[in-house]
Amino acid sequence: MAAQRVAIIGAGASGLCALKCCLDEGLVPTCFERSGDIGGLWRFEVSPAPCQPALRQQHGWDWDQSLAVNEAPLPCFACVRQGRQVSAANLQPQLPTPAPSRAPLPQEQPEEGRASIYRSVIINTSKEMMCFSDFPIPDNFPNYMHNSKIMEYFRMYTRHFDLLRHIRFRTSVCRVAKRPDFAATGQWEVVTESEGKQEAAIFDAVLVCTGHHTEAHLPLSAFPGIEKFKGRYLHSRDYKDAQDFTDKRVVVIGTGNSGLDLAVEISQTAKQVFLSTRRGAWILNRVGDQGYPIDIIFSTRMKIFLKKLMSPSMVSDFAEKQLNARFDHSHYGLKPKHRIIDQHPSINDDLPNRIISGKVLVKPNVQEFTEMSAIFADGTREDIDAVVFATGYSFSFPFLEGCVKVVENQIPLYKFMFPPDLEKPTLAFIGLIQPLGAIMPISELQCRWATRVFQGLNKLPPRRDMEADIKQKTEAMAKRYVRSRRHTIQVDYIPYMDELACQVGVKPNLLALFLTDPKLALEVVFGPCTPYQYRLRGPGEWAGAREAILTQRQRIIKPMQTRRVEEHPSAPAMPLIFKLVGAVAVLAVIFAYFARCPQLRLPCHPCHRRAADMAAQRVAIIGAGASGLCALKCCLDEGLVPTCFERSGDIGGLWRFEEQPEEGRASIYRSVIINTSKEMMCFSDFPIPDNFPNYMHNSKIMEYFRMYARHFDLLRHIRFRTSVCRVAKRPDFAATGQWEVVTESEGKQEAAIFDAVLVCTGHHTEAHLPLSAFPGLEKFEGWYLHSRDYKSPQFFSEKRVVVVGTGNSGIDIAVELSHAAKQVFLSTKRGTWVLHRVAEGGYPFDFCYINRFLQLLQNLLPHNASSFFLERKLNARFDHALYGLRPRHRVLSQHLTINDDLPNCIISGRVLVKPNIQEFTETSAIFEDGTREDIDAVVFATGYSFSFPFLEGSVKVVENQIPLYKFMFPPDLEKPTLAFIGFIQPLGAIMPISELQCRWATRVFKGLQDLPPSADMLADVTQTKEKMAKRYVRSRRHTIQVDYIPYMDELACQVGVKPNLLALFLTDPKLALEVVFGPCTPYQYRLRGPGEWAGAREAILTQRQRVVKPLQTRAGDRPPRSSTVPHIFKVFFSIGLIVATLVYVSLAP
């Protein structure tokens, strides 16, 4: 007798498809769900429970304090109306502080017996790979969906197939037992409980769909001392969001997907996160080549076929090489001893950026805990406030009385579904697997097979054969995978799906497809193995399967096409032969260039002169930021007497974070991390400590500035809380070059005479807020502000926010807001090219690409050719057209925008790229493509203006432009005793440029060097302006652009400190190779000439060790020696270069 009534336990993803498959087969299902809704694991819930004093005492955590730590009052959206601008400086103190938007973490208790997720969870499988096979996910849904979007899809699925009427909510299954006549009937007695009442019913079959993420595995006995730890610890199942870890030091234990996600998320608010791993992990990324989902690229039948042809070692070699090209797992302290195919993949796009910026430190296993710290296996000790155990899950089925037995997280099931020892196959487990791919299509195919078995349409093998199959799979799993609780239910996606499909009779017939429908066959074989393939034939065939397969790529692209991208005349891909010929030609030109280059034969000399009749002695420095500090030091080096005026009470300028922006001073947000790496941005005779992260948080930059100020005793020359009111020429300026500087401190003004002035105020002080360009903003009822007033994302929780502008601040803020806001829209007028901090092998981008050799190539190639190669590289990471970001201008025609996290935010739908805003209404923004979005707030990341009101008539700013010789000296002054420092926007680090500017300016002030005649300087200014206008897209931000190496070399020639490459190749070839092929670090400008530093050579030769050092926080295998180019190539190239140079010199007339 065929089974009729089926009990389904759980209404999560597996339970829903189980219901649908039962109905398809004519069965009568009843689904028991202990909670009040569908969704299972994917339904995020906060279940308030009283916060007991005992709980506070037990964990030693002041939750009230944690909610109030370091936060300014929240803006009240209800009282900000009529397009009012909110400025942190003047409005926030007037706004009431609302109650916390949610309960503290101890009150968020997951439902017992149900899987639990944290607020921000986004699935790691893309929508086309994870959907049910006859119900595609809507094309406008993001590729990687937030849990709320997954729930939306489940509700659509449930409504479409009318499943809710078969679900009994708030009903727990207490017992599932065989009926006395089970051997004959295969029937089960199912006892359930609802509202305190128990009920028994008879079912012909049972599908267990409870999953394997319900019971937290918390191995406290493996961590001695945890019982005396005074901080708080919790399992990742109890974690909800990062708010309660603000300014805490947190250890996350485990490098599975949850551990990595939590470490990255907590790092946004915590003071420091330590990621503890017992064995390391290989990290994959969601965003694959050209920005396509990684599973779309690798889950193909062709790749599985190739994998079968290769040995496991070869497969691992290939995959590990791919991952290490993204970031070297050895350098980052993550490389495990096992191979990549020996583990369940851990997926995270943001972790490398968090590690390289020092927000996450990778540590070995925790050896023991003390009251306030963790001691790791390498002997290091770290003070900590909290521990999150991401140590996985156990599973059990207490309601199945003796039917199955779980031992060490293993259960013997045929094909991971059927207990082999049952007299009748009327019990099946659905979704009790951990696939290398999406689980939902597998659960669905399991249900299709199980229901046919229940109906008697498919037979299972004899018990002996099933047990042999189980044994074989267990042995194969033990042989392949590293021993772990998480590796007991592993399956490979396509092989397992095909195995199930063979049982059901729905595996695609490739030969028939190639003969009858070659277009479809090609997509089935070479395209992603999407679930629709298992609806092309056999039982459950779906008429829409072919169309779904052939249009799957359009559905991938659709959600990212939120801004129309126009074609621009980029160069076409070149045939291979042309590439080879071009490469040979370029090398030939390089040899010729090096052989004849004047800078190799003769060092460039600055324009020296004897000291003037009266060299400048007293120098006024305006501003004690990065430029002001090096100005002080350079003045002291030249024997000048500097006085620095700083209007605030501390050094640091732009890089000193303050909760409330100060008028006339640059302002940053709490999370700002610099976009230039430490070796490229340091002052040239004071390397940043080797243990500092490569990309430093603003607090670390301030720490470096304080070290620099202490080391060179600079503070005694600074007058804090002193504003400069006026800088005017003295009556006898034409003869003396002196200035009268009027300052104000504590309400009192004071005038003093100075022989020279250095203006170090920067160009990020005056917010540019072009409100007139946005019609309707005056009636907008939400809240708007400039990025200068933005401090943290907390204010925007659950809001819909538009960020206007795709400069560095705009993209950083959009990414940060996306973790708190309901939806972020990134509005761009022209699009942008986005670079990344983490380059090949995990090295800093500027460290890899700002070098003399590549600069030479750029100089030799046409502008379009250089742009083509760089654009191709950027598009290989993610296709800018696909993501709606590609501008019409070329990549080298803009200031660099740098962000590693944006692609992941776009592909997961948290950030939607939109065109420019056409107008605002009371509650929405209308974009130029006609789309309208309801919004609550607007952040204008529209840049800055600059002016110098204290300089009375000495300089004039017109349209954000100021005529300065070499961006420093006003060309029309009778005496060159006024200079602007740091008044540039380089394609690289600004601090070394400011320092070299100061070195030149102080020598000019002292009378050691002359400037050209005024007419020549004006001609140079005009020429520079014309070149800038020709190269860059017209914008306010492109008026002070410089290329790092050419501009540094230009300044170095003036000072007499440009490296002499010929002399280096002849006398110190090892150093010469690093100078030419390695990063152009500031130390190169201390090798010779005025200000020569004895430690420069050593600093250059050890710069790579300092890059790697902060990443090596977990002992592992010794990382391979990094190299810019193969060593043998360097040797032969240097020999050839030296020979060519000597031949040229000997033959030259």
N, C-alpha and C positions, 0 to 999 in steps of 0.2 A: 504494500500500500504506500503510495507516494506521500511524502510529508506535506501537510497542509498548513498548520499553524506554526509560525516561527517566532520565537522570542529573541529580540535584539536588545542587548545590554549596552546602553550608551547612545546618546544622540549627537556625537561629535561628527567629524568628517566621515569616519568609517561607518558610523551608525546610519547616517543619512543615505549613503550610497547602498548600504545593506537594505534599507527600506525600499529604495527604488528598484533594486535588483530582484527582491522578493516579489514585488508587484509585477515586474516584467515577466517573471516565471509563473505567475498565477498563484503564488502563495499568499497566505494571510498573515502579515507581520504585525507584531505589537512591539513597540520600542519603549523601554523603560529608561527614563532619564531622571537621575536623582536631583538635579537642579531644576530651575524654572525656565530654562531656555536651551536652545540648540547651541552647537558650536564647540563644545568640549574644550580642548586645549586652547583654542583660538579666541575664546570669549574672555576678554579682560574684565575683571570685576574687583571692586574694592568693597569688602564686607566689613563694616565697622563693628568693633567690639570694644568694650570698656577698657581703657588703658589703666591697668591695675598698678598701684604703687609697688607691689612686689615685683612686677615686671621691670619697672624703672630701676629698682634697687638691684635686681638680679643682673641687669646689663650695665649698670653704672653710666647711663647716658642721659644727659639733660636735654630732652626733646624740645622743651619750650625754648631753650636757648638756641638749639640748632635751627629752629624755624626763624629766629630773629637775627641770626648772625650776619653782620656786615651788609645789611640790605637797606637801601633808601626806601622811603614810602612808595607804595605802588601807585601808579596813576589810576584814577577812578574814571573809567570810561563813561559812566552814567552822568558825570558832571562836566565832561569835556565835550562841548557842543559847538556848533556853528563854525566848524573848521578852525578851532583854536589850536595854535601851536603850543606844544608842551616842551618847555625847556627845563632840563634838570636844574639849571642854575636859578630859575625864578619861580617856577610853578610847583614843583614837587613838594616843597615844604608846606604849601597851602593845602595839599590834597590829603584827605584822611587815609590812614593805613587800613586797608580792608583786612578782614579775617583771612587766614590761610585758605587757599583755594581747595585744600583737601586735608584729610586727617593726617596726623603724624604716622610714620611708618609702623610703629608697634600696633596700631589699630587696624592695619590692613592685613587681615588674616584670611588666607585662601580657604576655600571650602574643603572640608575634609573629604578625602577620597576622590577629589577632582583635580585634574591638572590645572596649573596656575602659571600665568605669564606676567611679565612686567609691562608697564604702560606703553613702552616704545617699540615692542617687538615687531620686526618686519621679517617675513618669511625668506628663507635662503634659496628657494626654488622659484623660478620665474613662472609667470602665469600660464604660458602656453604649455609648459611641461607639467604643471601641477593640477590642471583643470580636470573635471570629470569628462570622460571621452565623448559624450554626446551633448555636452552643454558648455561650449566655449565661454571663457570669461570675457565680458564686454571689452571691445577694442580700446575704449578710453580709460580702462583701469590700468594703473601702473604695472610695469613688469614685475617688480618685487613689491608685494602688497603689505601694507600695514595691517595689523590684526583686525582693525575696524573694517577694512576693505574686504578681507577674507570673510568676515561675518556677513557683510552685505551680499557677497556672492552666495554664501550658504543660504541666506534668506531667499534670494532669487531662485535658487535651485529647489528649495523646499516648496515655494509657492508654485513654481512651474509644474512640478510633478505631484502637487497636492499631498505632501508627506505629513504635514502637521497633525492631521486627523488620526494618524496611526501612532502618535507619541503620547505616552502618559508621563507628564512632568511631575516633578517632586515625588518620584516613586523610586525607592531604593530596592535593589535585589538583595534579599537576605540569604537565599539558599537556592541552589540548582542541583537537583538530585535525580538519579536514574529512577524511573518507575520500576516496580517489581517485575514487570513483564518487558523490561528494556531489551533483552536479548531478542525478543520477537518483534517488538514494536518500535524500539529506538526512541521512545518517548521520555520526556523530562517533566519533573514537577518543579515549577518555579514559584518560590515564595517571595512576595514583595511586600513592602511596607510604605504606606502613604498616610500622612496626618495621624501617625500613631497606630494605625490599624494594619494588621497583616492579612494577606490574601494569598491563596494558593490557586494555581492554574496549571493545566496540562498543555504541553506544547510538543509538537512533532520534531522540532529541531531548535537549536540555540546557536546564535551568533554572538560571540563575545567581542565587543567593540570598545573596550575601556582604555585601550592604549597602554603605553608603558612609561608615562610621565606623571604618575599619581603619587608615588611614595618616594619622598626625598631620601637619598642615601647620604647620611651624615656620619662619616667614620671618625668620631671624636677620639676614639681610643688610639688612633694613629697620630694624634697631635698632643704629645705630653704637655702638661701645664695649661691646657685650655680651661680647666676648671678654676684656675686662679686668675685668669685674664680678666681685668676690670673693665675692659671695653665691651662692645657688643658684637656678637656673632650671629649670623643667620645663614640659612641655605638660600641658594638662588631662587628657589620656589617661593620664598617669602619676600623677595625683593620686588619693589614696585616702581620706584624712580629714584633719581640721584639727588633730589632736593635735600634730603635729610643727611647727606654726607658732605655738605658744604664746609669747606675749609678743614676737613678731617683727613687723616692719613689712613688709607684703607688698603688692606691686603685682599686680593681676590685669588682664591685657590682653585686652579683648574683652567686648562686652555681648550676646553670644548667650546662649542658655539656660544653657550650662555656665558661662560667665563670671559671670553673675549669681548662679547657685546657689553657686559656689565663693566669691565675694566675701562673700555672706551667711553661709555656713557658717564660713569662716575668721575672720570678724569676731567669732565667739563666743569665740575663743581668742587671736587675734592682738592685739598692742598697737594696731595701726592698719592698716586696709586701704585701699588706693587703687585705685579702679576706673577704669582708663584706657580711653577710648573715642575712636576716630578721628572718628566722625560722630554719636554719640549713638544713642538708640534709643527707640522707643515701648514701654512696658511694660504688658502685660496682666496680669490676675490670674486665678488658678484659681477663686477664690470669687466667683461672680457675684451678681446681685441675689437677695436673700432667702437667700443661702447656697447656691444651686444651682450646679453646675459651669458654668463660663463657656461651654464648648462645647455643653452641653445647651441653653443659652439662645440662642446665636447660630447654631448649625448647623441651621437649619430651612429648609425649601423656601420658605416665605413670605418670610423675610428675604432669601434669594437672589433671589427674584423682585423684591422692592422694590429691592434693590441694582442689578439690571439696569435698572430704570426711572430710576435716578439717575445723574448723571455721577460719574466717579471723584473729582472735587473735592468734590462734595456728600457722597459716602460718607465721604471722609476728614474733612471738617468735622464730620460727625455723630459719627464714631468718636473723633476727637481731643477733641471736647468732652466725651464720656463719660469718657475717660481722664483728662483734665485736671481733671474734677470730683473725681476720686479724689485725685490730686495733680498740681499744675501742673508739667509736665515742664520748663518754662523755669526756674521757681524751683529745681528740683532739679538743674539743670545737665545734663539728659538730652535735652532737645528737639533732634531732628536737623533738618537742613534739608529732608530728604525727607518725604513724607507717609506716613501710617501704612500705607496699602495698598501702599506701595512697598518693603516689607521683610517678611521672614519674622518672625512675631511672637516677641517675647521675653516669657516668662511668669514672673512672680515676685510673690508676695504680700508677702514680708517686706522687700524692698529699701527702700521708702519709710521704714519705721520705722528701719532701720539708718542711712539717710542723715540723717534728722532728729535722730537721737541721736548723730551724729558718728562712729559706728563704721565707716562707709564714706564716704570722700570721693571724689566723682566728679572725675576729672581728664581733661584732653585727652590726645591721643596722646603717647607717649614720644618725645622728640626724640633723646635719646642717653643712654647709661649711662656713669657713671664707676665707679671701683672700689667705691664704697660707696653710690651714690645714683643716682636717676633724674632727668633734666632733662626737663620736659614742654614741649609746644609753646608754652605761654604764658610760658615762661621760669622758672617756679617749679622749685625743686629740693627733693627729699625724700630723706632718708636711708632706705635700705631694706635688708632682709636677704634677701629672696627675691622671685622673679618667677614668676607662673603665666601661661603663654601659653594663653589660651582662643581660639585663632586658627583653629579649625575643622579640617577634614579634606580630604584629597585622595583620589581613588579611581583605581584602575587594575586591570587584569585581565591580569597577565603570563602566566597559563596559557592565554589565548586568543591563539594565535599568529597575529597579523595579521588576525584576524576583525573586531575593532573597534579604533578608535583614539581615545584620550582626549586632547583638546587643551584646555588651560586649564580643566580640570575640567568639560568638556563632552563629550558623546558623542551622535552623531546616532542617535536611536532613534525609531521610529514609536510614537507614544503612550507614549513613555518605556519601551518594551519590546522591540521587534523591530528588528534591523538591517535597513535597507531593501534592501541590496545582495546579500543571500543568495539563491541560486537556490531554496532551499527554506526555508520559515519554521519551522525546527526548533531555533532558538536564541532564548531569551527571557530578559530581565533582570527580576527580580522585586524590588520594593521599592526600586528605584533612583530614588526620587522624594523630595521634601521637601514634604509637603502642609501646607496651612493647616488642619490637623485630624489625625485619627488615621491612622497608616500601616498598621496591621495589616489592617483591612477592605479597604483598597486592594490590599495584597499578595494577599489572598485572591481578590478579584475579578479581579486580573491573572492569577492562576493558573487560575481558572475559564475565562477566555478562552483563555489559552495552551494549556491541555490540549485544548480543543475545536479549536483550530487544529492542534495536533499530530495529533489524531484525524481531521482532514480534515472536521470538521463545520462549521467557519467558515473563510472565505477572507479573505486580506488583499488590499488594493487593489494595483494595479500599482506598480512601483517608483517611477515618476514621480510618482504621486499621493502616495505615502508621503513622498517627499523634499520635495514641496511642502508637505505638512502639517507636516513637521519645520521647514522654513524659516519657515513662518507662526508656529509656536509660539515659535521662537527669537526672531524679531523682536518678537512681542508681549511676551515676557518681558523683552527688552532695553529695550523702550519703557516698561514698567510699573515694573520693579524698579530700585533703585539698584544700580549696578555692583558686584558682589561675587562671590567664589568660591562663596558659599553660595546664590546666586540663579540657579544654572544648571539646577536640576532641580525648580523650584517648580511646584506644582499647587494649584488650589483644590479643596477636598474634594468638595462636592456636584457641581459641574460635571464634574469628572474621573470620579467614581464613576458618574454618569449616562452619560458617554461610554462607559465600559467596559461598563456594563449594557446599553446599546443594542447593543453588539457581541455580547454573550452572549444577549440577548433576555430580560433580567430586570428592566428598568426598570419601576417601578410604573406602572400605567395609572390615572391619577388620575380620569379621567372615569368609567371603569368602577367604580372604588371608590366615588365619590360616588353613583352610581346604585344600587349593590348593597349597599354597606356604609358608609353615611355616617359612622358612629362611627369606624371605622378610617380613613376618608379624612381626617377632621378631624385626627386624630393624625398622619397621614403628612404633611399639608401644614403644620400649625401647630406640631407637636411636633418634637423633635429628629430629624434624619435618621440614625437608627441603622442599623447594618448589616442588621438583620432585614428592612428594606424590600426588600432585593434577594433575598429568599427567598420572596416572596409568590407569584411566578408564574415560569413558564419553566423551563429546565433547572436542576436542583438545587433545585427548590421544596421548602420545608420546612413540614410541617404545623403546626409550633409557632410560625411567624413571626407570625401575627396575635396570638396570645396574648402573645408576647414584646413586641410593640409596645404593646399595651394595658396591660401591667403594668410597663412600663419605669420609670415614675415611682415605683412602689412599691419597686423595687429600688434606686433612687437614695436613697430616704429610709431604707430598712431599716438600713443600717450605722450611721446616726447616731442611731437610736432605741434607744440603750443605757440610757436612763433614761426611765421613764414620766413624761410631763408632764401634770399635771391642768389642766383649763380654769380660767381665772379670769375674773371678770366685767369684761373689758376692753370699752371702748366700741366699738360697731360703726362700720364705715366710714360716713362721712356723705355724703349726696348732694351733688353739686357746688353746687347752689343754696344749700343750708344753709351750706356752707363760705363762699360769697361773702357771704351775709347776715351770718354770724358774723364774718367779717373786717371788714366795714364797721362792725358794732357795736363790735368791739374797738377799732378806730381812733377811733371817736367817744368811747368811754370814755377812751381814752388822752389825747385832746385835753382832755377835761373834767378828767381827773385832773391833767394838767400845769398846766392853767389855775388850778386851785384848790389845788394841793399846797402845804401850808405850807412845805415845805423849799425851794420855789422863791422864796417871798416873803421869808422870814426865815431866815438861817443859824441852825442849832441851836447853842446855847451850852452849854458844860459848866458844872457846878456849881462856880464858883470861890469861893475864900475867901482871906482874907489868910493869910500864913504863920503856922503854928502858933507857939506860944510857943517851941518849939525844933524847928526843921526837922531831919529826919533827915540825918545826915552820912555815917556809915559804913554801907555796904550789903554784906551777904554774898550772893554769888551761887553757887549750888550747881550745877555742871555747866558745861563749856565747849564745849557743842555749838552748834548754830545759835542756840538761844534764849539761851544763856549769852553768846555773843559780842555779840548785839544788846543784851542787858541791860547789859553793860559799857559799850557805846557810849552808850546812853541815860542811864546814870548820869553819865557824864562830861559829856554835853550839859547836864545839869541841875545840874552843879557838885557832885555827890555824890562820895564817895570809895569806889569799889567794890573788893572783893577777891573773886576768883573761885576756888573750890576745885574742882579737877578730879582725880579719882582715878587717871586714866591719865596717860600721859606726853605727850599731844598733844591738840590741839583737835579738833573735828569731831563728837564724840558718835556718833550713829547712823551717820553717813555715812563714818566712817573704817573701812575694811575691815581686818580682822585675820584671819589664818589660824586662830587659836585664839580662841574667844569669851572675853571677860573677864567674870568674875563681877560682876554689878551694872551692867554696861554693855550697851547695845544692840549687836546684832550683825547684820551683813548678809552676803550671799553675794557672791562675786567679781564677778558680772556685773551687779549692781543698777544700773538706770538710773531716775532719778526720773520720776514720772508727771505732774509739773507743769512747764510750760515756763519757760524762763529769764526771760522778761519778766514772767511772773506771779508768780515765786517770789523775785525778787531783793529785797534790802533797798532801802527806798524812796529813799535818797539815794546809792546806790552801784550803778548798773546793771552787770549782768554784761557782760563784753567782747563786742563784736558778733561776733567770730569764734568764740565758744564755741557748741557745738551747742545747739539749742533744748531737747532733752531730754538732760540731762547724765548721764554715767556718774559713779559715786561719786567716782572720782579727779578729775574735773573740778570737782565740787562742793567737794571738799577744796581744790583749787587756788583757787577763788573765796573760800573762807573764809580762806585764808592771805593773799590779797590784801587782804581786808577787815580782817583783824587787823593787817596791816602798815600799811595806809593810816591807820587810826585809832589806831595805837600801843597795841593792846590787850594784847599778850602780857605786858607788864611788870606787869599787874594780876592775872595768873593764877598760882596756886600749884599746880604739877603734882604728881602722885603724892601727893595729899593727900585723904584720905577724910573726909567729914563723919560723925562718930559720933552727935552729938546736937545738937539745936536746941531750947532750952528758954526759956520766958519768964523774964525776970529777976524777982526779988521785987517790984520796983516797976513792973512792966509796965503796970499800969493808969494810971500817971502818965506813964511815959517811953516805953512801947511797945518797950523794948529786949529783945534776945535774947542769950542766951549760946550761942555756937557752939563745940562741942568737935570738934576735928579730929585726925587721926592721919597722920603722915608718917614713914616709915622706923622704924616701931615706937614712935614717941614721940607722946604726946597733948599737945594744947595747947588752951587755952580763950581765947576772945576775946569782947568785947562789941561787938554791932552794933546800929545804930539801926533796921535793917530787913533783911529777908531775901527774896530772890527764888529760888524753887525752879525750876530749869531742867533737871530730870532726865528729862523726857519720859515716855512711857507704853509704851515698847517694851523694857523691861529684864527683866521676869519672864515666862518662857514659860508659857502656859496649856496644860497637857497633861492633858486629862480622861480618863485611862486607864480609870477606872471605867465610863465610858460605852461601852466596847468589850469586851464579854465575850470571854474566851478569849485575850486578848492575852498573858496570862502564860505560855501554853503555845506561843505562836508561836515557831517556830525561826529565823525570819529576823531582820532587823535593823530597828529603828525609831528615829526621832529626831524632834525638833521642828525646824521650819523655821529656828529660831534657830541650830541647829547645822549646817545645810546650808551647804556652801561652793562645791561645783562638781559637775558631772554625771559627772566621771571615775570616781567611786567606783561608779557604777551601770551601768557599761557592760555591755550584754547581759543586764541584769536585768529582771524584771517588777516594776514599782513601783506602789504605790497612793499617791496624794497626797490627803490628807483635808483638805478646805476649799477654797472658791472665792473667798477674798479675793485681794488683789493678790499676796501672796507665794505662795499656793497655785497660782494660775494661772501666774505667772511660772516657778515651779519645775517645774510639769508640762510647760510648753512647752520649757524648757531640757533637762529630762531626756529628753524625747522624741527628742532628737537623738543620745542615747547609749544609752538603755535599749532593751531588746527590745520592751517594751510598757509604756505608762503608762495607769493608770486614774485618773480624776479623780472622787473621791467627794464628793458634795454632799448635804447634808441637805435643803436647800430650793430649790436652784437659785440663779441670779443673773443680773442684767442686766450685759452686758459692753460697756463703752464702748471707744473707741479713741483713741490719741494723735493719729493723723494724720486730720484732719478735711477738710472740703471744700477742694479746691484744694491740699491738702498742708499747710495751716496747722495749728498745734497746736490741739487740741480746746478747751482752756481759753481760748486766745487768741480763738477764734471765739465761744464761747458764754457766757463769764462777762463779761457787760457789763450796763450799767444798763438799757438798753432791754429786753433779754430778761428781766431780773429784774423789771421793771415788769409785763411781760406775765404772768409767772408769778404775781406778786402779785394781778393782776386776775382770773386764771382760777382755777376750782376745782382742787383738788389732782388729781382724777381726769382733768380735761381736760389739764392740763400733762403728767401722766404719759402720757396717750394719745398726745400729739404726739411726745414723746421716744421712747416705745416703738416707735411707727411708724417713726421715723427709724432706730432701732437694728435693727429687724427688716428694714428695707430693705437693710441691710448683710448681715445673715444672720439668718434666722428662728430665734429662740431656742427655739421649740417644736420645729422641725425638728432642731435640734442637741442637743436634750435638756437645755437649760439654763434654759428659762423657769421662773421661780418663780411662786408664787401671789400674792406681793405685787407692788405696783407699783414702777416704777423709782425714783421719788422717795422710796420707803420703805426704802431701803438706802443704805449708804455705797457710793460708786462703785467698781466693779471695772474696771480698765483694762488691756486687752491687745489688741494688733493681730494677733498671730500665732496665737492659739488657733483661730479658724475653720479656717485652713489645716491645723493639726495634727489637728483633728477630721475634716475631710473626707478627709484622707489616711490616717486610721486610726491615726495615731501616738498619739493621745490618745483614749481611750474614756470618755465621761461615764457615771458610774454613780451609783445612789442611795446613801444612807447605809449604812455597814457595820453589819450586824446582829451578826456575831460573827466571831472569828478561829478557825481551826484551826491545827494545827502548821505547815502549809505553804500555807494559802490564806485568802482572805477570802470570807465569805458576805454578800451584800448583801441589802437589804430586799426586793428583788424576787425573791429566791430563787436568783439566779444565783451561781455560785461561780467564783472565779478563783484559779489558783495564783499565788503572789507570793513575791518574795524580800525585799522591803523596803517599809517604810511611812514616809512623811513626813507628820507632823501639822502642817499649817498652820492651827492652831486658835487663833491669836491670842495675846494677852498679858493679864496682870493687872498691876495697879499697887498699890503701897503705899509708905509713907514712914515706915519704922521709926525714922528719926532724929528725927522730929517727935513728941515724947513727948506724946500726948494732945491735941495742938493741932488735928488733923484726924482724921476716922475714915472709913475706906473700907469700904463695905458693898455687896457684890455688884457690885464694879467701879464703884461710884458714890460721889461725894464732893460734899457740898453746898457750892458755891462761887458767890458772886455774880459774874455775868458770866463764869463759869468761871475766876475769878481769886482773889477775896478770900473767906476764911472770914467769914461774916456775924456770928459771935458773939464776935469779938475786941474787947477794949476799945479798942485802937488798930489802925488799918489799916496795920500795918507788916510784914505777911506776904502775899506774892502768889505764885501759881503761874503760870508762863509756859509757853505751848505745850502746855498740858494740855487740848487740844481735838483733834477729828478733823474737819477742815473738808472741805466739798465744794469743794475748791480748794487753793491753796498754803498751807502752814502758816507759812513764814518771815515773810512780811509781817504776818501776824496776831500772831506772837510779838513782832515789833518794835513794833507799835502797842500791844500790851498793855504792853510795857515803857515806852513813852512815857507811857502813862496812869499806870502804877504808880509811876514815879519822881516824877511830879508830885504824886501822892497822898502819897508818902513825904516829899516836900519841904514839904508843907503848902499847896500851891497849889490843891488841889482837895479837896472833901469827898466822902465816900460817904454814901448815904442812911442813915436810921436802921436799926438791926438788923432790926426787924420788917418794914420795906419790902424789905430785901434778902432775907430769908427768904421773903417772899411771891413775889418775883421768881424765886427758886430753885425754888419749888414750881410756879409757873406754867410755867417753862421745862421742868421735868421732865415735867409733864403733857402739854405740847405735843409733846415728844419721844416719849413713850409712845404718843400718839395717831397720830403720823405714821409712826414707824419700826417695822419688824418687831422683835419682842422678841429681843434678842441682847446679848451682852456687849460687842460692838463699837459699839453704838448708845447708849452712855451719855454720851458727850461730843461729840455731833454738833453742828456749826454750819454754816449756809450762809454762803458766803464774803462776798458783798457786804453782806447785812443785818448780819452780825456786825461786819464792818469799819466800816460806817457807824455802828453802835451805839457802838463804841469811839471812832470819830472824833468823834462828838458830845460824848463825855466830855472829849476832849482839846481840842476846838475846831478840828479840822482837816478836817471834812467839806467837800467841794467845794460852793461856793455856785453852783448851776446857773443861777439867774436872773442873777446878776452876770456869770457867764461868757458867757451868751447875749447880754447887753447890751454887754459890753466886749470880748469875744474870741470871736466866734461860731465861728471855725475850731477853736479849742481846745475849745469847748463841744461841738461835734459829735463830736469824737473822744472826749471824756469820756463822752458819753451813748451813742453808738453803737459806739464802739471798745471794746477790752478794758479792764476795770477794773484797770489795772496799779497797783502800789503808789505810783507817782509822784503819783497823784491826791491822796494824803494828805500831800503836801509843797507844795501850791500856796498854802496860806494857814495862818495860825495859828502856834502854837508849833512850832518846828522847821522853819519854812518853808525851802525849798531853792530857790535861784535857778535851778538847772538842771532843775527839775521840768517846766516847760512844754516845753522843748526835748526832754526825754526822752520825753514823751508823744507829741509830734508826729513823732518819729523812731523810735518803737518798731517800726513795720512794717519799716523798713530793717534793723533789728537782727535781726528774725526771718528775713529773706531772706538776709542776708549769709553765714551759715555754710553755706548750701546752694549758694552761687554759687562753687563751687571749680573749675568748668569754664566758660570763656568761651563764651557762646552768644548767641542772640537776646535782646534786652532783654525781660525779662518784663513783661507788662501790669501796670499799676498795680492793686494790690489795693484792694478796697473792701468795707466791711461791707454797705452798701446802696448802690444807684445814687446817683450824685452829685446828679442833679437832684432826686431824692426828698429827699435831705438838705437841699438848699437850700430847697425849698418847705416842708418840714416845720418847719425852724428858723424860717422867716419866720412861718408860721402859729402856731407856739408862742410866739414873741415877741409877736405881735399879741394872741393870746388872753390872755397874761399881763398885758400893759399894760391891756387892756380890763378885766380882773378887778380889777387894782390900782386903776384909776381909779374903778370903780363900787363898790368895797367900802366899807362904812360905816366 
